Each structure stands twice: as C-alpha cells, then as structure tokens.
Amino acid sequence: MRNHSFDRRLIVPALLMLTTCALLIANLCGVLHLPWDQIGYLGLAGTTTAFPVNPELSAIAIGWRNRDVDMIADQVLPRVIGPKKFAYTKYTQADGYTVPATRVGRKSDPTMVDFGGTLVYDECVDWGLDDLVPNDEIEAFNAMPHPASLVSPQAKTVSLLTGLVLLDREIRVANLVFNTSNFSAGNQATLSGTSQWSDFTNSNPLDAMLVALDVPLIRPNTVVLGQQVWTKVRQHPRLIQAANASAQTGGAITRQDLADLLEVKNVLVGTGFQNTAKKGQTPTYARVWGKYAALLFVSEDQANADQPTYGFTAQFGQRVAGTIPDQRKGLRGGQIVRVGESVKEVIAANDAGYLFAAAIA
C-alpha cells in the first residue's frame, strides 16, 4: 500500500517559495520597495545552487581576452570540454609501433591486438575569485548619465577578476610545461656555457632544435619559448642566415620564419609577467615563462579523440560569473562579484615533446 505521509523535508522549500511569491506581489503592488535582486536571492535559498550565475556577467568572463601575446596557455594545453570527473588513456608507446602479423588465411581469424594503455581517472578543479562592489558605487553609476559603452562597476570587476584567474592558469601551465619532470629522460637537454643560445659565436639553436624534433616518436608541431629566449633566438646569426639564405648576420627573424625553418605549425612566445612578492610587499616582477624552450606535439582533435598528444586541459562547463548580495559590508551593503572556472591541466604523453632547460644564460 502506498505511503501518503507528508515529507517534512519539503516544509522549508515550500515556505521559502510562498514567502518569495508574497514579496514579489507586495513589491508589484507598491506595498514594499525591496531591490529585486534581494528577492531573487531569497528564492535561491531553497535550491541546491547558492551562487546565482548572471548570464550577462558570464558572457564578459567567457569573452575576456588579454592581448594575444600575453596568454598562451590555451594554445599550449588546449581546452577539451567534458564532465567534471573524466578519464583519459596513457598509451604504451611500443603498442603503436609493434606490427603483428596482419596476413589472414582463407579460414583463419585475424591476429587479435591488445593495446596496453592505462586508463587514468581525474577530476576538474574549481578556480575562482571574489570581489565586493559597494552598493554606493552601483547606485552612483546607475544615477549618473553615461554612454552605453561605459561598463558598470560589476562588469569592470568581472574583467579584472577574470584576468587574475587566467593569469593563475597561465602560471600553472608554464610550471607544468617548463618542467624537466614532465618529459621523458631522453627527451630533454640542459644547456650550459657555449651551448646556450645567448652565445652567438659558438651555439647553433637551429641545429639543436632540428635534431631535437627528430627525437620524439610523434614529431612536435609546436615550439614554446619564453620571451627572453625568443629575444635571443630571433637575433641569432645562424637563424638570420638560414632565414635569409645569405651571409647576413644583422637584423631579426619572425616567428613565421622560425616555424618555416623548423617545419612546425606554431611558434608560441610567453610574454606575461607575475608579481612574485607577497601582498603588501614591494612588487617583484618575473616572467611567467622562463628561460626554456619546449617542442611539443599539441592537438585538440587528438585530445578530443583520446589519442596521444602532449597535453590538454579538461574543462567542465563554461567560465561563470555572477553576484551575491551582502548586506553586512559597509553602510549600505554591496554585491560580491564572483568569477571562476573548473579545469584540470593534464600532461598525457610526456614523450610527445622535447625540452631545452637553461636555453640562454
């Protein structure tokens, strides 16, 4: 027999819904004069999501772009959208190059192949920041005449927070890629003395990179350089001579020149800075991408197909932004602006690349 007893867990959500409806009607009738966002926030209290996502602010966060030369993380470890908990395969290298008998007899079975890849389970991590925008500032902005192109305090805060969230991602990716522990032992070299590319007389970066490109079984299609390395490389006499097919030693080459010489798809240069000092101390600025050069096989299509690629970024959903009312701050309260995303940077095939450490002095 079916049990018709009342579920007590429904009492609180039901009361909240009735209260919200009553406040909406009272506001519409002019009996109350509450801000609409506060009423909406009360209605969210009975749901499983305490953070109200604002589509307009989320669009700003998703569309945020720094100068192309500043942020390269999305090109180095491209984003692959999927579930928060995900799995990928780390393949056994020999399986792709050991050819079994493929001839099939008239009545025999083809050779059965067993790929020995390892399934790795992982999960996207939440990254985000908050900032408080006082209601005084919001009301002042709304009250003053301003062109439609002028962004609101909330929108400006979203842009600033997004910049910091993405700078943190840039640092994470740089620390992963410019790290000898994320490359096979035979796929890396630490330069020193006359072999460093800042020695224009004795070093030969073109020869070094061409030889390195032939080491991985999957030939790299992307070169990643820190800005300091690129400054030296583009002025190196050996590269200038090769790019111009002459004895010329002055001037500089372009990124496309280097890509053509190495026969790779992309030459990416990380130019961004970070402040390494703690908050309140005198700022100390350092390059996010240091004195390294990485040659990588990067393919978003391969990552989506769970096929070998140096690395990728698993992403759950889109970048989000929204506001949460907070009446406790200041005299008139404010809006907490939140920006965040759920991602996990993955090195999937550390033998699909080559790393030069200490590429310059």
Protein Blocks (a to p, Z undefined) as FASTA:
>chain_A
ZZfbdcfklmmmmmmmmmmmmmmmmmmnomaccdfklmmmmmmmmmmbfbdcdfklmmmm
mmpccdfklpmklmmmccddddfbdcdddddfklmmpccdfbdcfkbccdddddfbdcdd
dddddddddddddfklmmmmmmpgcdfklccfklmmmmmmmmmmmmmmmmmmmmmmmpck
lccfklcccdehjlpmklmklmcfklmmmmmmmmpmbdcfbdcddfklmmmmmmgmklmm
mmnopabfghcddfklmmmmnopabdcddfbdcdfbdehiacddddfblcbdddddddfk
lmmnopacfbdcddehjadddddddfkgojkopaddddddddddddfblmlcccdehkbZ
Z
